Amino acid sequence: MWRRLELYGKDLYVNESLTPLRGKIYRSLLNARREKKLHTVFTRGGQVFYKPEKFAASVRVMNGHQQFCGHNS
């Protein structure tokens, strides 16, 4: 926890290795976030997650499930 506090507010981004499919899903969700359709997008343990609203629960995107945010790419 202490290390997390040291890094808080720093512009540090960890680039996690994703499969090609999950990378495509992640980029699609990032575009939706830029268009203000989502609150946040993140990865953890090779899985892709998003939050549609600030206080909403995180949603894990399953491989092959591409019906998030109206994107069908």
DSSP file (Angstrom, degrees, kcal/mol; ACC not computed):
  #  RESIDUE AA STRUCTURE BP1 BP2  ACC     N-H-->O    O-->H-N    N-H-->O    O-->H-N    TCO  KAPPA ALPHA  PHI   PSI    X-CA   Y-CA   Z-CA
    1    1 A M     >        0   0    0      0, 0.0     4,-1.9     0, 0.0     5,-0.2   0.000 360.0 360.0 360.0 -37.8    0.0    0.0    0.0
    2    2 A W  H  >  +     0   0    0      1,-0.2     4,-1.9     2,-0.2     5,-0.1   0.909 360.0  50.5 -59.8 -43.1    2.9    2.4    0.8
    3    3 A R  H  > S+     0   0    0      1,-0.2     4,-1.7     2,-0.2    -1,-0.2   0.891 106.6  55.4 -62.4 -38.6    4.3    2.1   -2.7
    4    4 A R  H  > S+     0   0    0      1,-0.2     4,-0.8     2,-0.2    -1,-0.2   0.908 107.3  49.6 -60.9 -41.4    0.9    2.8   -4.2
    5    5 A L  H  < S+     0   0    0     -4,-1.9     3,-0.4     1,-0.2    -1,-0.2   0.861 107.3  55.1 -66.1 -35.2    0.7    6.1   -2.2
    6    6 A E  H  < S+     0   0    0     -4,-1.9    -1,-0.2     1,-0.2    -2,-0.2   0.858 112.9  42.2 -64.3 -34.2    4.2    7.0   -3.4
    7    7 A L  H >< S+     0   0    0     -4,-1.7     3,-2.2    -5,-0.1    -1,-0.2   0.536  84.0 124.2 -91.4  -7.7    3.0    6.7   -7.0
    8    8 A Y  T 3< S+     0   0    0     -4,-0.8     3,-0.1    -3,-0.4    -3,-0.0  -0.309  81.1  12.2 -59.0 129.5   -0.3    8.4   -6.6
    9    9 A G  T 3  S+     0   0    0      1,-0.3    -1,-0.3     3,-0.1     2,-0.2   0.350  97.6 124.4  86.3  -6.2   -0.7   11.3   -9.0
   10   10 A K  S <  S-     0   0    0     -3,-2.2     2,-1.8     1,-0.1    -1,-0.3  -0.553  72.5-115.9 -83.3 152.0    2.3   10.3  -11.0
   11   11 A D        +     0   0    0     -2,-0.2     2,-0.5    -3,-0.1    -1,-0.1  -0.540  63.1 144.4 -86.1  72.1    1.9    9.8  -14.8
   12   12 A L        -     0   0    0     -2,-1.8     2,-0.4    -5,-0.2    -3,-0.1  -0.954  24.1-179.7-116.5 126.9    2.8    6.1  -14.6
   13   13 A Y        -     0   0    0     -2,-0.5     2,-0.6     2,-0.0    -2,-0.0  -0.991  17.2-147.4-128.1 133.6    1.2    3.5  -16.9
   14   14 A V        -     0   0    0     -2,-0.4     2,-0.9     2,-0.0    -2,-0.0  -0.882  11.5-145.5-101.1 125.5    1.9   -0.2  -16.9
   15   15 A N        -     0   0    0     -2,-0.6     2,-0.3     3,-0.0    -2,-0.0  -0.802  19.1-160.8 -93.1 105.3    1.5   -1.8  -20.3
   16   16 A E        -     0   0    0     -2,-0.9     2,-0.4     1,-0.1    28,-0.0  -0.634  23.1-110.5 -87.8 142.0    0.2   -5.3  -19.7
   17   17 A S        -     0   0    0     -2,-0.3     2,-0.3     6,-0.0    -1,-0.1  -0.584  42.3-178.6 -73.0 125.9    0.5   -8.0  -22.3
   18   18 A L        -     0   0    0     -2,-0.4    29,-0.1     1,-0.0    28,-0.0  -0.899  31.7-104.3-122.4 153.1   -2.9   -8.8  -23.8
   19   19 A T     >  -     0   0    0     -2,-0.3     4,-2.8    27,-0.3     5,-0.2  -0.316  43.1-103.2 -64.9 160.5   -3.9  -11.3  -26.5
   20   20 A P  H  > S+     0   0    0      0, 0.0     4,-2.0     0, 0.0     5,-0.1   0.894 123.0  48.6 -55.3 -40.6   -4.6   -9.8  -29.9
   21   21 A L  H  > S+     0   0    0      2,-0.2     4,-2.4     1,-0.2     5,-0.2   0.939 113.3  45.6 -65.6 -46.7   -8.4  -10.2  -29.3
   22   22 A R  H  > S+     0   0    0      1,-0.2     4,-2.7     2,-0.2    -1,-0.2   0.852 110.8  54.6 -67.0 -33.0   -8.2   -8.6  -25.8
   23   23 A G  H  X S+     0   0    0     -4,-2.8     4,-2.5     2,-0.2    -1,-0.2   0.903 109.0  48.0 -63.7 -40.9   -6.0   -5.8  -27.1
   24   24 A K  H  X S+     0   0    0     -4,-2.0     4,-2.2    -5,-0.2    -2,-0.2   0.916 112.8  48.0 -65.7 -43.4   -8.6   -5.0  -29.8
   25   25 A I  H  X S+     0   0    0     -4,-2.4     4,-2.4     2,-0.2    -2,-0.2   0.926 111.6  50.9 -61.7 -44.8  -11.4   -5.1  -27.2
   26   26 A Y  H  X S+     0   0    0     -4,-2.7     4,-2.5     1,-0.2    -2,-0.2   0.924 110.8  47.6 -60.4 -46.4   -9.4   -2.8  -24.9
   27   27 A R  H  X S+     0   0    0     -4,-2.5     4,-2.0     2,-0.2    -1,-0.2   0.881 110.8  52.3 -63.3 -38.1   -8.7   -0.3  -27.7
   28   28 A S  H  X S+     0   0    0     -4,-2.2     4,-1.8     1,-0.2    -1,-0.2   0.908 110.9  47.1 -64.0 -41.8  -12.3   -0.3  -28.7
   29   29 A L  H  X S+     0   0    0     -4,-2.4     4,-2.3     2,-0.2    -2,-0.2   0.878 108.3  55.4 -67.8 -37.1  -13.3    0.4  -25.1
   30   30 A L  H  X S+     0   0    0     -4,-2.5     4,-2.2     1,-0.2    -1,-0.2   0.901 106.9  50.8 -61.2 -39.5  -10.7    3.2  -24.8
   31   31 A N  H  X S+     0   0    0     -4,-2.0     4,-1.5     2,-0.2    -1,-0.2   0.908 109.2  50.6 -63.3 -41.0  -12.3    4.8  -27.8
   32   32 A A  H  <>S+     0   0    0     -4,-1.8     5,-2.8     1,-0.2     6,-0.6   0.879 109.4  51.9 -63.5 -36.9  -15.7    4.6  -26.2
   33   33 A R  H ><5S+     0   0    0     -4,-2.3     3,-1.7     4,-0.2    -2,-0.2   0.897 106.7  52.3 -66.0 -40.2  -14.2    6.2  -23.0
   34   34 A R  H 3<5S+     0   0    0     -4,-2.2    -1,-0.2     1,-0.3    -2,-0.2   0.818 106.8  53.8 -64.4 -29.6  -12.8    9.0  -25.1
   35   35 A E  T 3<5S-     0   0    0     -4,-1.5    -1,-0.3    -5,-0.2    -2,-0.2   0.307 119.8-114.2 -86.4   8.8  -16.3    9.6  -26.5
   36   36 A K  T < 5S+     0   0    0     -3,-1.7    -3,-0.2     2,-0.1    -2,-0.1   0.738  84.7 120.9  65.4  26.4  -17.6    9.8  -22.9
   37   37 A K  S   <S+     0   0    0     -5,-2.8     2,-0.3    -6,-0.1    -4,-0.2   0.649  75.0  34.9 -89.1 -18.1  -19.6    6.6  -23.3
   38   38 A L        -     0   0    0     -6,-0.6    -2,-0.1     1,-0.1    15,-0.1  -0.924  67.9-141.2-132.2 156.8  -17.8    4.9  -20.4
   39   39 A H  S    S-     0   0    0     12,-2.5     2,-0.3     1,-0.3    -1,-0.1   0.917  80.3 -10.9 -82.7 -47.9  -16.3    6.2  -17.1
   40   40 A T  E     -A   51   0A   0     11,-1.5    11,-2.3    13,-0.1     2,-0.4  -0.991  50.7-158.2-152.9 157.5  -13.1    4.1  -17.1
   41   41 A V  E     +A   50   0A   0     -2,-0.3     2,-0.3     9,-0.2     9,-0.2  -0.998  24.9 155.6-136.4 136.4  -11.4    1.1  -18.8
   42   42 A F  E     -A   49   0A   0      7,-2.3     7,-3.2    -2,-0.4     2,-0.3  -0.978  29.7-132.8-155.2 166.3   -8.6   -1.0  -17.3
   43   43 A T  E     +A   48   0A   0     -2,-0.3     2,-0.3     5,-0.2     5,-0.2  -0.917  17.7 177.9-122.2 151.9   -6.9   -4.4  -17.4
   44   44 A R  E >  S-A   47   0A   0      3,-2.0     3,-1.7    -2,-0.3    -2,-0.0  -0.903  72.2  -8.9-153.2 123.1   -5.9   -6.7  -14.5
   45   45 A G  T 3  S-     0   0    0     -2,-0.3     3,-0.1     1,-0.3    -2,-0.0   0.815 128.6 -54.2  61.6  31.6   -4.3  -10.1  -14.9
   46   46 A G  T 3  S+     0   0    0      1,-0.3     2,-0.3   -28,-0.0   -27,-0.3   0.462 114.4 116.4  82.0   0.8   -4.8  -10.1  -18.6
   47   47 A Q  E <   -A   44   0A   0     -3,-1.7    -3,-2.0   -29,-0.1     2,-0.4  -0.742  60.9-132.0-101.4 151.3   -8.6   -9.5  -18.3
   48   48 A V  E     +AB  43  61A   0     13,-0.6    13,-3.0    -2,-0.3     2,-0.3  -0.883  27.8 177.4-106.5 133.0  -10.3   -6.3  -19.6
   49   49 A F  E     -AB  42  60A   0     -7,-3.2    -7,-2.3    -2,-0.4     2,-0.3  -0.898   6.9-176.5-129.3 157.8  -12.7   -4.4  -17.4
   50   50 A Y  E     -AB  41  59A   0      9,-1.7     9,-2.8    -2,-0.3    -9,-0.2  -0.979  18.3-143.5-147.6 161.5  -14.8   -1.2  -17.7
   51   51 A K  E     -A   40   0A   0    -11,-2.3   -12,-2.5    -2,-0.3   -11,-1.5  -0.992   4.1-160.5-124.2 121.3  -17.1    0.9  -15.6
   52   52 A P  S    S+     0   0    0      0, 0.0     2,-0.3     0, 0.0    -1,-0.1   0.833  80.7  19.3 -70.8 -29.9  -20.0    2.5  -17.4
   53   53 A E  S >  S-     0   0    0      4,-0.2     3,-1.2   -15,-0.1   -13,-0.1  -0.904  88.6-102.1-136.3 164.0  -20.5    5.1  -14.6
   54   54 A K  T 3  S+     0   0    0     -2,-0.3    -1,-0.1     1,-0.3   -16,-0.0   0.884 119.2  29.2 -56.3 -46.4  -18.3    6.4  -11.8
   55   55 A F  T 3  S+     0   0    0      2,-0.0    -1,-0.3    -3,-0.0     2,-0.1   0.220  96.1 115.2-103.2  14.8  -19.8    4.4   -8.9
   56   56 A A  S <  S-     0   0    0     -3,-1.2     2,-0.1     1,-0.1     3,-0.1  -0.393  74.4 -96.0 -78.9 160.5  -20.9    1.4  -10.9
   57   57 A A        -     0   0    0      1,-0.1    -4,-0.2    -2,-0.1     2,-0.1  -0.448  46.6 -98.4 -71.7 149.5  -19.4   -2.1  -10.4
   58   58 A S        -     0   0    0     -7,-0.1     2,-0.5    -2,-0.1    -7,-0.2  -0.451  34.4-147.0 -68.6 142.2  -16.6   -3.1  -12.7
   59   59 A V  E     -B   50   0A   0     -9,-2.8    -9,-1.7    -2,-0.1     2,-0.4  -0.958   5.0-142.9-114.8 124.8  -17.7   -5.3  -15.7
   60   60 A R  E     -B   49   0A   0     -2,-0.5     2,-0.6   -11,-0.2   -11,-0.2  -0.743  15.9-135.3 -87.0 132.2  -15.3   -7.9  -17.0
   61   61 A V  E     -B   48   0A   0    -13,-3.0   -13,-0.6    -2,-0.4     2,-0.3  -0.774  17.6-145.9 -89.3 122.2  -15.4   -8.3  -20.8
   62   62 A M    >   -     0   0    0     -2,-0.6     3,-1.8     1,-0.1     2,-0.0  -0.620  28.9 -95.6 -86.0 146.2  -15.5  -11.9  -21.8
   63   63 A N  T 3  S+     0   0    0      1,-0.3    -1,-0.1    -2,-0.3     3,-0.1  -0.368 113.1  19.1 -58.8 135.3  -13.7  -13.0  -25.0
   64   64 A G  T 3  S+     0   0    0      1,-0.2     2,-1.0    -2,-0.0    -1,-0.3   0.150  96.0 111.1  88.2 -20.4  -16.2  -13.1  -27.9
   65   65 A H    <   +     0   0    0     -3,-1.8    -1,-0.2     1,-0.1     3,-0.1  -0.772  31.0 156.2 -87.6 102.8  -18.6  -10.9  -26.0
   66   66 A Q        +     0   0    0     -2,-1.0    -1,-0.1     1,-0.1     7,-0.1  -0.112  36.0 106.0-120.9  36.4  -18.5   -7.7  -28.0
   67   67 A Q        +     0   0    0      5,-0.1     3,-0.4     3,-0.1     2,-0.4  -0.056  48.0 125.1-103.8  31.6  -21.9   -6.2  -27.2
   68   68 A F  S >  S-     0   0    0      3,-0.3     3,-2.5     1,-0.2    -7,-0.0  -0.733  80.8  -7.8 -90.8 139.4  -20.4   -3.5  -24.9
   69   69 A C  T 3  S-     0   0    0     -2,-0.4    -1,-0.2     1,-0.3     3,-0.1   0.672 120.3 -68.9  55.0  22.6  -21.2    0.1  -25.5
   70   70 A G  T 3  S+     0   0    0     -3,-0.4     2,-0.4     1,-0.3    -1,-0.3   0.604  96.9 139.5  75.9   9.1  -23.0   -0.6  -28.8
   71   71 A H    <   +     0   0    0     -3,-2.5    -3,-0.3     1,-0.1    -1,-0.3  -0.734  25.7 173.6 -89.4 133.8  -19.7   -1.6  -30.5
   72   72 A N              0   0    0     -2,-0.4    -1,-0.1    -5,-0.1    -5,-0.1  -0.058 360.0 360.0-125.0  31.2  -19.8   -4.6  -32.8
   73   73 A S              0   0    0     -7,-0.1    -1,-0.1   -49,-0.1    -2,-0.0   0.457 360.0 360.0 -90.6 360.0  -16.2   -4.4  -34.1
